[in-house]
Amino acid sequence: MPTITLIPNELKRQAYDIKIGRGLLEEFPKMLKKTRHSKYVIITDSKVKKLHGEKLCKNLKNSGTDCEL
């Protein structure tokens, strides 16, 4: 089971959570399905994108969520 740390970010205009941990690539599509949003933004750097971007996109597409890198 993945270990995920949730960090709430309570901005005045819009609050959101930051998730950090092992197993997120596999769990991410399941987490998105629990929300009511239709679009998402993933913020990363070029090193993390190179290491994990393709796998994340593949997992998202396999769950029916469109993805672009």
Phi, psi and omega in degrees: 000136182290150174256114184236129176261131179255124179244107179289137177240102187261083177281158181296317184278319182203124179271151175206163180255146173251127181249132181227135175156173178281145176089002182294326181300321180281324184276341187303312179302322178295320179295321180295322181297339180279351181263170179253018183264157180250346179225148182222156175235131176249122182259127181208182174245174185296327181291313180293321178301315180296321182284323191231351186301312182298317180296317179297314180299317179299315179298319179295313180297321178296336179265002177093012180255127179294147183211139173226143176260000000 
